[in-house]
Amino acid sequence: MKKLLSILLVVGFISASAQDTLQFGNWIMMGKVSLNFSQSSFTNWSAGGENSITGIGRYNMSLNYQKGNHNFTNWLDLALGYSIIGDADPMKTDDKIEYIPGYAYQFSKNWYYSVMGKFSSQFAKGYDYGVDSSTYISKFLVPGYVDIGPGIQYKPNDWFMLNFSPATAAWLIVADQRLADLGSFGIDPATFDTAGNITQHADKSKFMFGAKLIAVLSKEVAKNITLGTKLELFSDYLDNPQNLLVNWQVLVGLKVNKWLSVDLSTELLYNDNVMITDKDGNTGPRTQFKELLMLSVGYAF
């Protein structure tokens, strides 16, 4: 895994040095490639401590087309990172594949008819390191999410967008029979007989149909300080529509110079179909929260 971290570092810097703003015709591509890292080292330290290194490679890209009243947007957000603490096995700290394509037709000032979709998953296997680091609980397409729907969009400027799709078709994918049978990520679990044998395997996908709202803001709020946030809310008409599925991501970047910045990122998730067992052994839906504060070496284009 140390080799993987080294490869991420090399690829990050090669990509950064090779990229530039691209414009061809009515298409414009912008983005950022970066390596976020933290490290600690202890030698004869009487208070104790463990050597550690954490590295996260990120790639963010937007590819946009505009001509007349027609607008095409493509947002791609990729991340993969690991942490090595002492002599322990590497632990995954971040893993993300998120692609959001969209089309919008302007019919009035600041208002558009739209069709937006989304695909999200992760690259590598994940483990509950506090319980078992040998049996994975997630991997590529476990879970995977796909959705698409028509709607209406409000975009008053270049740094804010609000899109509402009242008829969004969505699919939850758990492409692993073992995890699907367990009912992971909201899939209906397998059925068992009294002896504990499976009588019918679970489906590895679940269809949902509902309303989706997505709000995106990206703005320099002060000199060299950028705030980016994306909020997604989904109500499934077919299953407890009053219980919203929430995905709220925030990224605050403090730019030191062209190559160096300090990034604070958070992600909040809530899905009442996802059961989580807490430290006291109680199982139920929980608010999930992740926070990362790291030094970022990268290049924006």
C-alpha positions in Angstrom: 0.0 0.0 0.0 3.0 2.3 0.5 3.7 1.8 -3.2 0.1 2.9 -3.9 0.6 6.1 -1.9 3.8 6.8 -3.8 2.0 6.2 -7.2 -0.7 8.7 -6.2 1.9 11.3 -5.3 3.7 10.9 -8.6 0.5 10.8 -10.7 -0.8 13.9 -8.9 2.3 15.9 -9.7 2.5 14.7 -13.3 -1.1 15.6 -13.9 -0.8 18.9 -12.2 2.2 19.9 -14.3 0.5 18.7 -17.5 -2.9 20.4 -17.1 -4.0 23.8 -18.2 -7.3 25.5 -18.9 -8.8 24.0 -22.0 -11.3 25.7 -24.4 -12.4 24.4 -27.7 -15.3 25.9 -29.5 -18.1 26.4 -27.0 -16.7 23.9 -24.5 -14.6 25.0 -21.5 -12.9 22.6 -19.1 -11.7 23.6 -15.6 -10.6 21.7 -12.6 -8.0 20.9 -9.9 -5.7 18.0 -9.2 -4.2 17.8 -5.8 -2.5 15.6 -3.1 -3.7 16.2 0.4 -1.4 14.8 3.2 -0.6 14.8 6.8 2.3 13.1 8.6 3.6 12.6 12.2 6.9 11.0 13.4 8.1 10.1 16.9 11.7 9.2 17.9 12.4 8.5 21.6 9.3 10.5 22.5 8.6 9.9 26.2 4.9 10.9 26.0 4.4 8.1 23.4 2.8 8.2 20.0 2.6 6.3 16.7 4.2 7.3 13.4 1.6 8.0 10.8 1.2 9.2 7.2 -2.0 10.0 5.4 -2.3 10.7 1.7 -5.4 11.5 -0.4 -5.4 12.1 -4.1 -8.2 14.3 -5.5 -9.3 15.2 -9.0 -12.1 17.7 -9.7 -13.2 18.6 -13.2 -16.0 20.5 -14.9 -16.7 20.4 -18.6 -19.3 22.9 -19.7 -20.9 23.9 -23.0 -22.9 27.0 -23.7 -24.4 28.2 -27.0 -27.5 30.3 -27.2 -30.1 29.0 -24.8 -28.5 25.5 -24.6 -26.2 24.5 -21.7 -24.5 21.2 -21.0 -22.6 20.6 -17.7 -20.4 17.8 -16.5 -19.0 17.6 -13.0 -16.5 14.9 -12.0 -15.2 14.5 -8.4 -12.7 11.7 -7.7 -10.8 10.9 -4.4 -8.8 8.0 -3.0 -6.7 8.1 0.2 -5.2 5.8 2.8 -3.6 6.2 6.2 -0.8 4.2 7.7 -0.4 4.3 11.5 2.6 2.6 12.9 2.9 -1.0 11.7 -0.8 -1.5 11.2 -2.3 -2.3 7.9 -3.3 0.7 5.7 -6.7 2.1 6.4 -8.9 3.8 3.7 -9.7 7.4 4.7 -11.4 8.7 1.6 -12.8 7.0 -1.6 -15.2 8.8 -4.0 -16.4 8.6 -7.5 -19.1 11.2 -8.4 -20.2 12.2 -11.9 -23.1 14.6 -12.4 -24.1 15.4 -16.0 -26.8 17.9 -16.9 -28.6 19.7 -19.7 -30.4 23.0 -19.3 -32.5 25.2 -21.7 -32.9 28.8 -20.7 -36.5 30.0 -21.1 -36.3 33.1 -18.9 -33.7 35.2 -17.1 -32.0 33.0 -14.6 -34.5 30.1 -15.2 -34.0 26.9 -17.2 -35.7 23.6 -18.0 -33.3 20.9 -17.1 -32.4 17.2 -17.1 -29.9 16.1 -14.5 -28.3 12.8 -13.6 -25.8 11.4 -11.2 -23.6 8.3 -10.7 -21.7 7.7 -7.5 -19.7 4.9 -6.0 -16.1 4.2 -4.8 -12.9 2.7 -6.1 -11.6 0.2 -3.5 -12.8 -2.2 -0.9 -13.7 -0.7 2.5 -13.6 -2.3 6.0 -14.9 -1.7 9.5 -11.5 -1.5 11.0 -12.8 -1.4 14.5 -14.5 -4.8 14.0 -12.8 -6.8 11.2 -10.1 -5.7 8.7 -10.3 -8.8 6.6 -14.0 -8.9 5.6 -14.9 -6.0 3.3 -18.2 -4.1 3.8 -18.1 -2.0 0.6 -16.4 -1.9 -2.8 -17.0 -0.6 -6.3 -20.7 -0.5 -6.9 -21.3 -1.5 -3.3 -23.0 0.8 -3.0 -23.6 2.5 -6.3 -26.2 5.2 -7.0 -27.7 6.2 -10.3 -30.4 8.8 -10.9 -31.9 11.0 -13.6 -34.8 13.3 -13.8 -36.3 16.3 -15.6 -36.8 19.5 -13.6 -36.4 23.3 -13.4 -33.3 25.1 -12.6 -32.5 28.5 -11.1 -29.1 30.0 -11.8 -28.8 33.7 -11.1 -24.9 33.9 -11.4 -21.8 31.8 -11.9 -21.4 30.7 -8.3 -24.9 29.4 -7.4 -27.3 26.9 -8.8 -30.5 25.4 -7.6 -32.2 22.5 -9.4 -35.5 20.7 -8.5 -36.6 17.5 -10.2 -40.1 16.4 -9.1 -39.9 13.1 -11.1 -36.5 11.5 -10.5 -35.8 7.8 -11.2 -33.1 6.4 -9.0 -31.4 3.0 -8.5 -29.4 1.8 -5.5 -26.9 -0.9 -6.5 -25.2 -3.4 -4.2 -23.3 -5.6 -6.7 -22.3 -8.2 -4.1 -24.6 -11.0 -3.2 -23.2 -11.5 0.3 -23.7 -7.9 1.2 -27.1 -7.6 -0.6 -28.3 -10.7 1.4 -27.4 -8.8 4.6 -29.6 -5.9 3.5 -26.6 -3.5 3.3 -27.2 0.2 2.4 -31.0 -0.2 2.3 -31.4 -3.2 0.0 -34.2 -5.5 1.2 -32.4 -8.5 2.7 -32.6 -12.2 1.8 -35.2 -14.4 3.4 -34.1 -17.2 5.7 -35.7 -20.4 7.1 -35.8 -21.3 10.8 -32.4 -23.0 10.5 -30.8 -19.8 9.2 -30.5 -21.0 5.6 -31.3 -18.6 2.7 -34.5 -19.4 1.0 -34.4 -16.5 -1.4 -31.5 -14.3 -2.2 -31.9 -10.5 -2.1 -32.1 -8.4 -5.2 -28.8 -6.6 -5.9 -30.6 -3.4 -6.8 -33.5 -1.3 -5.6 -35.6 1.1 -7.7 -36.7 4.4 -6.3 -38.9 7.2 -7.7 -39.2 10.6 -6.1 -38.3 14.3 -5.9 -34.8 15.5 -5.8 -33.3 19.0 -5.0 -29.7 19.9 -5.5 -28.1 23.2 -4.5 -24.5 24.1 -5.4 -22.5 27.1 -4.3 -18.8 27.8 -5.1 -17.5 31.3 -4.2 -14.5 33.1 -3.0 -15.9 34.5 0.3 -12.8 36.4 1.3 -9.3 36.9 -0.2 -7.8 33.5 -0.9 -10.6 31.7 0.9 -13.0 29.7 -1.2 -16.3 28.0 0.0 -17.8 25.2 -2.0 -20.9 23.3 -0.9 -23.4 20.9 -2.4 -26.7 19.8 -0.8 -28.7 17.0 -2.2 -32.2 16.0 -0.8 -34.2 13.1 -2.2 -37.7 12.0 -1.2 -38.7 8.5 -2.4 -42.4 8.5 -3.2 -42.4 4.7 -3.0 -41.0 4.3 0.5 -41.6 6.7 3.4 -41.5 9.9 1.3 -41.4 12.0 4.5 -38.0 10.7 5.3 -35.5 12.6 3.2 -32.2 11.2 2.0 -29.5 13.8 2.7 -26.1 14.3 1.2 -24.4 17.6 2.2 -20.8 18.3 1.3 -18.7 21.3 2.2 -15.1 22.2 1.1 -13.3 25.3 2.5 -10.0 26.1 0.9 -7.4 28.6 2.2 -5.0 29.4 -0.6 -1.4 29.9 0.5 0.1 30.3 -3.0 -0.5 28.8 -6.5 0.5 25.3 -5.4 -0.3 25.1 -1.7 -3.5 25.4 0.3 -5.2 24.2 3.5 -8.5 22.3 2.9 -11.2 21.5 5.3 -13.9 19.1 3.9 -16.9 17.7 5.6 -19.7 15.3 4.4 -23.0 14.6 6.1 -25.2 11.7 5.1 -28.5 10.5 6.3 -30.5 7.6 5.0 -33.2 6.0 7.2 -32.8 2.7 5.3 -29.2 2.3 6.3 -28.8 0.6 9.7 -25.7 1.4 11.8 -24.8 -0.2 15.1 -23.4 2.2 17.6 -20.8 1.5 20.3 -23.5 0.4 22.7 -24.8 -2.3 20.3 -27.9 -0.3 19.3 -28.8 -0.6 15.6 -30.8 1.9 13.6 -30.5 4.8 11.2 -27.8 7.3 12.1 -26.5 10.6 10.8 -23.1 9.9 9.2 -20.4 12.6 9.3 -16.9 12.8 8.0 -14.4 15.6 8.4 -10.9 16.0 6.9 -8.4 18.9 7.5 -5.3 18.5 5.4 -2.5 20.3 3.7 -3.1 20.3 -0.1 -0.5 20.4 -2.8 -2.1 20.9 -6.2 -2.8 22.8 -9.3 -6.0 24.5 -10.5 -6.8 24.8 -14.2 
